[in-house]
Amino acid sequence: MDLGIGLPTSGRHADPEAISRVAQAAERAGLGAVWAFERLLRPAEAVFAGTDQSMPLPDNNALVYDPLETLAYVAAKTSTIRLGTSVVDALFHSPVVLAKRLATLDRLSGGRAMIGLGQGWMQQEYDATGTPVRRRGAGFEEHVAAMRACWGPDPVSFAGRFYTIAESQIGPKPTGLTLLAGAAAPAAIERAARLGMGLTVVVFAWDQLRQAVETYGKGSGPVVAQVNGVITDRPLDERMPLTGSAEQVAEDLAEVRAMGVDHVFWHTFEADPDEMVERVGRLNAG
C-alpha cells in the first residue's frame, strides 16, 4: 500500500504554482500519486439527481481547476508519480472525446494516468451538460465499453444503445492507463469489479469502508481510499477514519492495509497543502 495527496485544485489555495509545488514535493517524498477531481459548477442550491433533496456545497467548490488539464500540467513538472482523478464524471463527456483526452494524458505522462470515473450526483450538472439522469448505470457501463473500443486496435467501431462510433481510426492509444470506478452503492461496486475496473471510495466510516472492500471482493484492479479530512498536530477525540494526529492515522493505516486497500490519499481542500504533503510524506517514510 502506498499514500498520496490531493492537489490544491480548488478553493483559496488553488493556484498553478501551488499545484506544481505540491506535486513535486509529493514526488520527492516518494508518494504514490497526486489527485484531482471534477466539479463543473457550484449552483446556489445543489440537488441530488432525480430527487428534490438538496445539499449545500462548500465554498471551495466555486473554483475548481479542470482535472485533466491540471494533470497534464503536472505531468510536465514531474517524472514518476502517478496522476489520478477521483473522479471525472464520465457521463458528462462524449466517450470518443474523453477517450482521446485520457489516452493523450497517459501518453504524455509515460503511462502514469490512474483515472477514477464516476456518474455524477448533481442534477444541475446533468442539466448543464444535457445528460439524461436515466443514463446512469447502463449508460455508464456502455460509456466505458465505448472508450475501451477507442483504445483497441484500429479500425475502431462501436454500436450501443446510447453511443455509436463509426468504423474509424482513433488515436492515440494509452500505454499504462489504469481505470477506477468511483462507487459507493453495492451495485456500483459490483459493477466496477465486473467491468475489470479498480475502485475508488470516499471513506466516511469503518463499516462503510469494510463493506466496500468486501463487496469489491477479488476485483482485478487497485482499491483506493479517498479521505476528505486532514492529519492534525494533535489527537482528535471524535474523528473519521484516517484523520487526526499522525499517530492515530498510522494506526488506522495498519488496519486499512490489512483490509487489502492499495492506496490512500488525502484531499487538501482548505487545509494548507504544503503542510499536508509534508505530513503525508512523513507517514509514508515511517
Salt bridges, closest charged atoms under 4 A:
ASP2 OD2 - ARG82 NH2 2.37
ASP2 OD1 - HIS263 ND1 2.56
GLU17 OE1 - ARG21 NH1 2.21
GLU38 OE2 - HIS93 NE2 2.87
ASP59 OD1 - ARG42 NH2 3.16
ASP66 OD2 - ARG101 NH2 3.21
GLU69 OE1 - ARG101 NH2 2.58
GLU125 OE1 - ARG39 NH1 3.22
GLU141 OE2 - ARG194 NH1 2.69
ASP154 OD1 - LYS173 NZ 3.04
ASP207 OD1 - ARG210 NH1 3.41
ASP233 OD1 - ARG279 NH2 2.43
ASP252 OD2 - ARG239 NH1 2.66
GLU255 OE2 - ARG210 NH2 2.34
GLU270 OE1 - ARG12 NE 3.09
ASP274 OD1 - ARG21 NE 2.74
GLU275 OE1 - ARG279 NH2 3.74
GLU278 OE2 - ARG282 NH1 2.97
